[in-house]
Amino acid sequence: MMGFSWATLLCILLMSLYTIASKKIEKLPRIPFALFITFFVLQFAIQILEGHEWSRPWMRYAAIASDIVLSWAVARFVFWFVIEFLAKIKNNDDVLPKITRDFILFVTFVILFFVVLRVRSDINLASLLTTSALLTVVIGLAAQATLSNLFSGLIIQAERPFAIGDWIQFEGYEGTVIGISWKSTQVLTREKILVYIPNSVLASSTFSNFSRPNRKKIASQSIGLDYSVPPNRAIKIITQVLDQNPKVLKQPKPAVRVAEFSDFSIQYEIRYWHNNYALEPQLKGEINNQLWYALQRNHIRIPFPVRDVQHAHIERKYHKENQNKMAGEIQTMFEGVPILSPLSDSERADLARKVHMEMYGAGELVVQEGEEGDSMYIVRSGSCEAILGGHRHQAKIVSTFNKGDFFGEISLLTGEKRTATIRTIEDTTLIVVDKNAFSTLINANAMISEQIGKVVVQRKMEDEMNFEASIDMSTDSQKLIRKIKLFFGI
């Protein structure tokens, strides 16, 4: 008998150690050993107390209790293995909701309780059931609200209008479902506030599920632009911003349309698809931020109703002074650009008045690998990075550009396609030297093209990592000069 007691104690110890280990090691399956441990504890107690005179009246009841617990333990293990363990192996964690699982187990335990009592004892089940029925009626009357929530929860789980992780909206509350219990459904809002919605209220009300039938959703926002901007041009710029945002789905394609002509602006409706409703406010903020920079670069105003009192002569004087100051700053920066070194001071001053500046927000694409180009960029403020492989996650950063650095000179001189993607690291202002601004100088002085060709080839030989230099190392300056002259029609 003592040996059997030690075997029982060993089972208790091993099951307890496994339960603790399974909570700390995720790879171990969490086997429901709690009822088995309870059974063995009862068996150990029976074995220890057996033989004592005072314990004999209680031995029978202890044995019945032990049998009841054993039947529950076996039922719980079978339920875990069939419903939970096999479902997890098949990568389907949502086969049976918790509230349904608990209800099935409860009914099973009640049935097993009466079956064991009927088999192992001479208790009058008829009187017990009558008493239980009366007690159930009393409890039911006292807990109508609780039972209503319970059965409403079961209805919700059976109908499955939403699941854990779905984003729903109900009576002003909007958030993701993180739990469905016997009494309520728990929703975590954007503000990280946990809202408990009674199941009975939720089951009898109308609510929206933003995660069904799938997680693809249309976001809509609007913007008002100046009447002087042709709608087709405005739509093209807005569409380009949407195409560059990786969170906006490419299919179905975004749509931009003229919504109305208001008192002081043309209102455009912007509609696009995404697959994460939880992040929709952040996405709209990103797009608004990118739209501002894109509109600034294209000199498009976002009008608003104000009263403008203008003094034209003062403004003209201010703008002229500002332009002269800016041209002087740009001319100074030109002196640090090697390919512009063949230009005289007057030629650099003339070029400085013909270029323009563009502003980009952090993370925007300036140029993309493989696209056509005929301009060079000089960093006036901020910083950029050169990326090979597009702007995808596997892309490789090969170079960075800070104030005074430049890129795109080969596209400016020969019109060749961009050999890398340029992305801004922070808010950046770029000086743009395009073909139109540069062609006047090239056509006025044919010697400039030859001097520039020699400088570019020399720079290529000194820096083999120059990603923009798409010409071969063996290419001499004469070949490059011919390309420059052909591109500018000299």
C-alpha positions as CSV (number, residue, x, y, z in Angstrom):
1,M,0.0,0.0,0.0
2,M,2.8,2.4,0.9
3,G,4.5,1.7,-2.5
4,F,1.3,2.6,-4.3
5,S,1.1,5.8,-2.2
6,W,4.6,6.8,-3.4
7,A,3.6,6.0,-7.0
8,T,0.6,8.3,-6.6
9,L,2.7,11.0,-5.2
10,L,5.2,10.6,-8.0
11,C,2.3,11.1,-10.6
12,I,1.3,14.3,-8.8
13,L,4.8,15.6,-8.8
14,L,5.5,14.8,-12.5
15,M,2.2,16.3,-13.7
16,S,2.7,19.4,-11.6
17,L,6.2,19.9,-13.0
18,Y,5.0,19.5,-16.5
19,T,2.2,22.0,-16.0
20,I,4.7,24.6,-14.7
21,A,7.2,23.9,-17.5
22,S,4.5,24.2,-20.2
23,K,3.7,27.7,-19.0
24,K,7.3,28.8,-19.5
25,I,8.2,26.8,-22.6
26,E,5.8,27.7,-25.5
27,K,6.7,24.6,-27.6
28,L,5.3,22.3,-24.9
29,P,1.6,21.6,-25.4
30,R,-0.5,22.7,-22.4
31,I,-2.1,19.4,-21.3
32,P,-5.0,19.9,-18.9
33,F,-3.5,18.0,-15.9
34,A,-5.3,19.9,-13.2
35,L,-8.2,17.4,-12.8
36,F,-5.8,14.5,-13.0
37,I,-3.7,16.0,-10.2
38,T,-6.9,16.5,-8.1
39,F,-7.8,12.9,-8.7
40,F,-4.4,11.6,-7.6
41,V,-4.5,13.9,-4.5
42,L,-7.8,12.4,-3.5
43,Q,-6.4,8.9,-4.1
44,F,-3.3,9.7,-2.0
45,A,-5.5,11.0,0.8
46,I,-7.7,7.9,0.6
47,Q,-4.6,5.6,0.8
48,I,-3.2,7.5,3.8
49,L,-6.4,7.6,5.7
50,E,-7.5,4.1,4.9
51,G,-7.4,1.8,7.9
52,H,-8.3,4.6,10.4
53,E,-11.5,3.8,12.3
54,W,-12.7,7.4,12.3
55,S,-12.4,7.8,8.6
56,R,-14.5,4.8,7.5
57,P,-17.8,6.7,7.2
58,W,-16.1,9.1,4.8
59,M,-14.3,6.6,2.6
60,R,-17.3,5.9,0.5
61,Y,-18.0,9.5,-0.3
62,A,-14.3,10.2,-1.0
63,A,-14.2,7.2,-3.4
64,I,-17.3,8.6,-5.2
65,A,-15.8,12.1,-5.4
66,S,-12.6,10.5,-6.7
67,D,-14.6,8.7,-9.5
68,I,-16.4,11.9,-10.4
69,V,-13.2,13.8,-10.7
70,L,-11.6,11.0,-12.7
71,S,-14.5,11.1,-15.2
72,W,-14.2,14.8,-15.5
73,A,-10.4,14.5,-16.0
74,V,-10.8,12.0,-18.8
75,A,-13.5,14.0,-20.5
76,R,-11.4,17.2,-20.3
77,F,-8.4,15.4,-21.7
78,V,-10.3,13.9,-24.6
79,F,-11.9,17.3,-25.3
80,W,-8.5,19.0,-25.3
81,F,-6.9,16.4,-27.6
82,V,-9.7,16.3,-30.2
83,I,-10.9,20.0,-30.2
84,E,-7.8,22.0,-29.1
85,F,-4.6,20.0,-29.8
86,L,-5.5,18.7,-33.2
87,A,-6.9,22.1,-34.3
88,K,-3.6,23.7,-33.3
89,I,-1.6,21.2,-35.3
90,K,-3.7,22.1,-38.3
91,N,-3.0,25.8,-37.7
92,N,-6.6,26.6,-36.9
93,D,-6.7,28.2,-33.5
94,D,-10.3,29.5,-33.8
95,V,-12.2,26.2,-34.3
96,L,-14.3,26.5,-31.1
97,P,-14.7,29.8,-29.1
98,K,-13.9,29.8,-25.4
99,I,-17.5,30.5,-24.3
100,T,-18.8,27.6,-26.4
101,R,-16.0,25.3,-25.1
102,D,-16.8,26.2,-21.5
103,F,-20.5,25.6,-22.0
104,I,-20.0,22.2,-23.5
105,L,-17.6,21.2,-20.7
106,F,-20.1,22.4,-18.1
107,V,-22.9,20.3,-19.6
108,T,-20.6,17.3,-19.9
109,F,-19.5,17.6,-16.3
110,V,-23.0,17.9,-15.0
111,I,-24.1,14.8,-17.0
112,L,-21.0,12.8,-15.7
113,F,-21.8,13.9,-12.2
114,F,-25.2,12.4,-12.2
115,V,-24.1,9.3,-14.1
116,V,-21.4,8.5,-11.6
117,L,-23.8,9.1,-8.7
118,R,-26.3,6.8,-10.3
119,V,-23.7,4.0,-10.8
120,R,-21.6,4.4,-7.6
121,S,-24.2,5.3,-5.0
122,D,-27.8,4.6,-3.8
123,I,-28.7,8.3,-3.7
124,N,-32.3,9.0,-4.9
125,L,-31.6,10.9,-8.1
126,A,-35.3,11.7,-8.6
127,S,-35.5,13.8,-5.4
128,L,-32.1,15.2,-6.2
129,L,-33.2,16.3,-9.6
130,T,-36.4,17.7,-8.2
131,T,-34.5,19.7,-5.7
132,S,-32.0,20.8,-8.4
133,A,-34.9,21.8,-10.7
134,L,-36.4,24.0,-8.0
135,L,-33.0,25.4,-7.2
136,T,-32.4,26.1,-10.9
137,V,-35.7,28.0,-11.1
138,V,-34.8,30.2,-8.1
139,I,-31.3,30.9,-9.4
140,G,-32.7,31.6,-12.9
141,L,-35.2,34.2,-11.6
142,A,-32.4,35.8,-9.5
143,A,-30.0,35.9,-12.4
144,Q,-32.0,36.7,-15.5
145,A,-29.6,39.4,-16.7
146,T,-26.6,37.1,-16.3
147,L,-28.4,34.2,-18.1
148,S,-29.5,36.6,-20.9
149,N,-25.9,37.6,-21.4
150,L,-24.8,33.9,-21.3
151,F,-27.2,32.8,-24.0
152,S,-26.7,35.9,-26.0
153,G,-22.9,35.1,-25.9
154,L,-23.7,31.6,-27.2
155,I,-25.8,33.0,-30.0
156,I,-23.0,35.3,-31.0
157,Q,-20.6,32.5,-31.0
158,A,-22.9,30.3,-33.0
159,E,-23.7,33.0,-35.6
160,R,-20.1,34.4,-35.5
161,P,-20.8,37.9,-36.8
162,F,-17.3,38.8,-35.6
163,A,-14.3,37.0,-34.2
164,I,-11.3,37.8,-32.0
165,G,-9.2,40.4,-33.7
166,D,-12.1,41.9,-35.8
167,W,-12.6,45.7,-35.8
168,I,-16.1,46.7,-34.9
169,Q,-18.1,49.8,-34.2
170,F,-21.0,49.9,-31.7
171,E,-22.9,52.9,-30.4
172,G,-19.9,55.3,-30.6
173,Y,-17.3,52.8,-29.6
174,E,-14.9,51.6,-32.2
175,G,-12.1,49.1,-31.6
176,T,-10.8,45.6,-32.0
177,V,-12.5,42.6,-30.3
178,I,-10.1,41.0,-27.8
179,G,-12.4,38.7,-25.9
180,I,-15.8,37.2,-25.6
181,S,-16.8,36.0,-22.2
182,W,-19.9,34.6,-20.6
183,K,-21.1,38.0,-19.7
184,S,-19.7,40.5,-22.1
185,T,-17.6,41.2,-25.3
186,Q,-14.4,43.2,-24.7
187,V,-13.4,45.8,-27.2
188,L,-10.1,47.7,-27.2
189,T,-10.5,51.2,-28.7
190,R,-7.9,53.3,-30.6
191,E,-7.3,55.2,-27.3
192,K,-6.4,51.8,-25.6
193,I,-9.6,52.0,-23.5
194,L,-11.1,48.6,-22.8
195,V,-14.9,48.7,-23.2
196,Y,-17.1,45.9,-21.9
197,I,-20.3,45.5,-23.9
198,P,-23.0,43.1,-22.5
199,N,-23.6,40.2,-24.8
200,S,-27.4,40.7,-24.6
201,V,-27.1,44.3,-25.7
202,L,-24.7,43.5,-28.5
203,A,-26.8,40.6,-29.8
204,S,-30.0,42.7,-30.1
205,S,-28.4,45.8,-31.6
206,T,-26.9,46.9,-34.9
207,F,-23.1,47.2,-35.2
208,S,-20.5,47.4,-38.0
209,N,-17.7,44.9,-38.6
210,F,-14.9,46.5,-40.6
211,S,-13.0,43.1,-40.9
212,R,-15.8,41.3,-42.9
213,P,-16.2,40.0,-45.5
214,N,-12.4,40.6,-45.7
215,R,-9.9,43.2,-44.4
216,K,-9.7,45.2,-47.6
217,K,-11.5,48.5,-47.0
218,I,-12.0,51.8,-48.9
219,A,-10.7,54.9,-47.2
220,S,-12.1,58.3,-48.3
221,Q,-10.8,61.8,-47.7
222,S,-11.1,65.1,-49.5
223,I,-9.0,68.2,-50.3
224,G,-9.8,71.6,-51.8
225,L,-7.4,73.1,-54.4
226,D,-7.2,76.4,-56.2
227,Y,-9.5,77.1,-59.1
228,S,-6.4,78.0,-61.3
229,V,-5.2,74.4,-61.3
230,P,-6.7,72.2,-64.1
231,P,-8.5,69.2,-62.6
232,N,-6.6,66.7,-64.7
233,R,-3.3,68.0,-63.4
234,A,-4.5,68.0,-59.8
235,I,-5.8,64.4,-60.2
236,K,-2.5,63.3,-61.7
237,I,-0.5,64.7,-58.8
238,I,-2.8,63.3,-56.1
239,T,-2.7,59.8,-57.8
240,Q,1.2,59.9,-57.9
241,V,1.2,60.5,-54.1
242,L,-1.2,57.5,-53.6
243,D,0.9,55.3,-55.9
244,Q,4.1,56.0,-53.8
245,N,2.5,55.0,-50.5
246,P,3.2,51.3,-49.8
247,K,0.2,51.0,-47.5
248,V,-2.2,51.9,-50.3
249,L,-3.2,48.8,-52.4
250,K,-2.3,48.9,-56.1
251,Q,-5.4,46.8,-56.9
252,P,-8.1,48.0,-57.0
253,K,-6.6,51.2,-58.2
254,P,-7.2,54.5,-56.2
255,A,-9.8,56.9,-57.6
256,V,-9.7,60.7,-57.5
257,R,-12.7,62.7,-58.7
258,V,-14.0,66.3,-58.7
259,A,-16.6,66.3,-55.9
260,E,-17.9,69.8,-56.1
261,F,-17.1,73.5,-56.9
262,S,-17.2,75.3,-53.6
263,D,-17.0,79.0,-52.9
264,F,-13.2,79.2,-52.9
265,S,-11.9,75.9,-54.1
266,I,-12.4,72.8,-56.2
267,Q,-13.1,69.9,-53.8
268,Y,-11.6,66.5,-54.8
269,E,-12.7,63.2,-53.3
270,I,-9.9,60.7,-52.8
271,R,-10.7,57.0,-52.5
272,Y,-8.2,54.2,-52.1
273,W,-8.0,50.6,-50.7
274,H,-6.0,49.4,-47.8
275,N,-6.1,46.2,-45.6
276,N,-5.7,47.5,-42.0
277,Y,-8.6,49.5,-40.7
278,A,-6.9,49.9,-37.4
279,L,-4.2,52.1,-39.0
280,E,-6.6,54.1,-41.2
281,P,-6.2,57.4,-39.3
282,Q,-2.4,57.1,-39.5
283,L,-2.6,56.3,-43.2
284,K,-4.8,59.4,-43.9
285,G,-2.3,61.5,-41.9
286,E,0.6,60.2,-44.0
287,I,-1.2,60.9,-47.2
288,N,-2.1,64.5,-46.1
289,N,1.5,65.0,-45.2
290,Q,2.8,63.8,-48.6
291,L,0.1,65.8,-50.4
292,W,1.3,69.0,-48.8
293,Y,4.9,68.5,-50.1
294,A,3.7,67.4,-53.5
295,L,1.5,70.4,-53.9
296,Q,4.3,72.7,-52.7
297,R,6.7,71.3,-55.3
298,N,4.1,71.9,-58.0
299,H,3.2,75.4,-56.8
300,I,-0.5,74.5,-56.1
301,R,-2.2,76.4,-53.3
302,I,-4.7,75.0,-50.8
303,P,-7.0,78.0,-50.6
304,F,-9.0,79.0,-47.6
305,P,-11.5,81.8,-47.0
306,V,-9.4,84.9,-45.9
307,R,-9.4,88.5,-46.6
308,D,-6.2,89.5,-48.4
309,V,-5.1,93.1,-48.3
310,Q,-2.1,93.3,-50.7
311,H,0.4,96.0,-51.3
312,A,1.7,94.9,-54.7
313,H,4.7,97.2,-54.9
314,I,6.0,96.1,-51.5
315,E,5.4,92.5,-52.4
316,R,7.2,92.8,-55.7
317,K,10.2,94.4,-54.0
318,Y,10.3,91.7,-51.3
319,H,10.1,88.9,-53.8
320,K,12.8,90.4,-56.0
321,E,15.2,90.7,-53.0
322,N,14.4,87.2,-51.9
323,Q,15.0,85.8,-55.4
324,N,18.4,87.6,-55.6
325,K,19.4,86.3,-52.2
326,M,18.4,82.8,-53.2
327,A,20.2,83.0,-56.5
328,G,23.4,84.1,-54.7
329,E,23.2,81.1,-52.3
330,I,22.6,78.7,-55.2
331,Q,25.5,80.1,-57.2
332,T,27.8,79.5,-54.2
333,M,26.6,75.9,-53.9
334,F,27.3,75.4,-57.7
335,E,31.0,76.1,-57.0
336,G,31.1,72.8,-55.0
337,V,29.7,70.7,-57.9
338,P,32.5,69.3,-60.0
339,I,30.6,69.0,-63.2
340,L,29.7,72.7,-63.1
341,S,33.4,73.7,-62.6
342,P,33.9,74.4,-66.3
343,L,31.3,77.2,-66.1
344,S,32.4,80.8,-65.5
345,D,31.0,82.9,-62.6
346,S,28.6,84.6,-65.0
347,E,27.4,81.3,-66.4
348,R,26.8,79.9,-62.9
349,A,24.9,83.1,-61.9
350,D,22.8,82.8,-65.1
351,L,22.0,79.1,-64.3
352,A,21.2,79.9,-60.7
353,R,18.3,82.2,-61.8
354,K,16.9,79.4,-64.1
355,V,16.8,76.5,-61.7
356,H,14.0,75.8,-59.2
357,M,13.7,74.1,-55.8
358,E,11.5,71.3,-54.6
359,M,10.6,70.3,-51.1
360,Y,10.2,66.6,-50.0
361,G,9.0,65.1,-46.7
362,A,10.8,62.4,-44.9
363,G,10.5,59.0,-46.7
364,E,9.3,60.4,-50.1
365,L,10.8,59.2,-53.4
366,V,12.6,61.8,-55.4
367,V,13.3,59.6,-58.4
368,Q,12.8,55.9,-59.0
369,E,15.1,53.3,-60.5
370,G,14.5,52.8,-64.2
371,E,12.4,55.9,-64.9
372,E,13.2,58.5,-67.5
373,G,15.0,61.6,-66.3
374,D,16.7,64.8,-67.6
375,S,17.6,66.6,-64.4
376,M,20.2,66.8,-61.7
377,Y,19.5,67.4,-58.0
378,I,21.7,69.3,-55.4
379,V,20.8,68.9,-51.7
380,R,20.2,72.4,-50.3
381,S,19.0,71.1,-46.9
382,G,18.2,67.7,-45.4
383,S,19.5,64.3,-46.6
384,C,18.7,61.5,-49.0
385,E,19.8,57.9,-49.6
386,A,20.4,56.0,-52.8
387,I,18.7,52.6,-53.1
388,L,19.3,49.8,-55.5
389,G,16.4,47.4,-56.1
390,G,13.6,49.9,-55.9
391,H,12.0,50.9,-52.6
392,R,11.0,47.4,-51.5
393,H,12.0,45.8,-48.2
394,Q,14.9,43.9,-49.8
395,A,16.4,47.0,-51.4
396,K,20.0,47.9,-50.7
397,I,21.1,51.4,-49.5
398,V,24.3,52.2,-51.4
399,S,24.9,55.9,-50.7
400,T,23.7,58.9,-48.8
401,F,23.6,62.6,-49.8
402,N,23.8,65.5,-47.4
403,K,23.9,69.3,-47.9
404,G,25.9,70.2,-51.0
405,D,25.9,66.7,-52.5
406,F,24.4,66.0,-55.8
407,F,23.0,63.2,-57.9
408,G,21.4,62.6,-61.4
409,E,24.2,64.3,-63.4
410,I,24.2,61.5,-66.1
411,S,20.5,61.8,-66.6
412,L,20.9,65.6,-66.9
413,L,23.7,65.3,-69.5
414,T,22.5,62.3,-71.6
415,G,18.9,61.6,-70.7
416,E,19.7,58.1,-69.6
417,K,17.3,56.3,-67.2
418,R,17.8,56.5,-63.5
419,T,20.0,53.7,-62.2
420,A,18.9,54.0,-58.6
421,T,16.0,55.1,-56.4
422,I,16.5,58.2,-54.3
423,R,14.5,58.5,-51.0
424,T,14.6,61.3,-48.5
425,I,15.7,60.5,-45.0
426,E,14.3,63.7,-43.5
427,D,12.5,66.8,-44.7
428,T,14.7,67.9,-47.7
429,T,15.0,70.8,-50.1
430,L,16.6,70.1,-53.5
431,I,17.9,72.4,-56.2
432,V,16.7,71.0,-59.5
433,V,18.8,71.6,-62.6
434,D,16.9,70.4,-65.5
435,K,17.6,70.1,-69.3
436,N,15.7,73.3,-70.1
437,A,17.8,75.4,-67.7
438,F,21.1,73.8,-68.8
439,S,20.5,73.7,-72.6
440,T,20.9,77.5,-73.0
441,L,24.5,77.3,-71.6
442,I,25.4,74.2,-73.6
443,N,24.1,75.6,-76.9
444,A,25.8,79.0,-76.3
445,N,29.2,77.5,-75.7
446,A,30.0,74.1,-77.3
447,M,33.3,73.9,-75.4
448,I,31.4,73.5,-72.1
449,S,30.0,70.1,-73.2
450,E,33.6,68.9,-73.9
451,Q,34.9,70.2,-70.6
452,I,32.0,68.7,-68.7
453,G,32.5,65.3,-70.4
454,K,36.1,65.1,-69.3
455,V,35.2,66.1,-65.7
456,V,32.5,63.3,-65.5
457,V,34.8,60.6,-66.9
458,Q,37.5,61.7,-64.5
459,R,35.1,61.6,-61.6
460,K,33.9,58.2,-62.7
461,M,37.4,56.8,-62.7
462,E,38.0,58.2,-59.2
463,D,34.8,56.8,-57.8
464,E,33.8,53.5,-59.1
465,M,30.9,53.4,-56.7
466,N,29.1,56.3,-58.3
467,F,25.8,54.6,-59.0
468,E,24.6,57.3,-61.5
469,A,27.6,56.7,-63.8
470,S,26.0,54.1,-66.0
471,I,28.7,54.4,-68.6
472,D,31.3,51.7,-68.8
473,M,34.8,52.3,-67.2
474,S,36.3,51.9,-70.7
475,T,34.1,54.7,-72.1
476,D,36.3,57.7,-72.9
477,S,35.3,61.3,-72.7
478,Q,34.8,61.6,-76.5
479,K,32.0,59.1,-76.4
480,L,30.3,60.8,-73.5
481,I,30.7,64.2,-75.2
482,R,29.0,62.8,-78.3
483,K,26.1,61.7,-76.1
484,I,25.8,65.1,-74.5
485,K,25.8,66.9,-77.8
486,L,23.2,64.5,-79.3
487,F,21.0,64.9,-76.2
488,F,21.1,68.7,-76.4
489,G,20.9,68.9,-80.2
490,I,24.3,70.6,-80.6
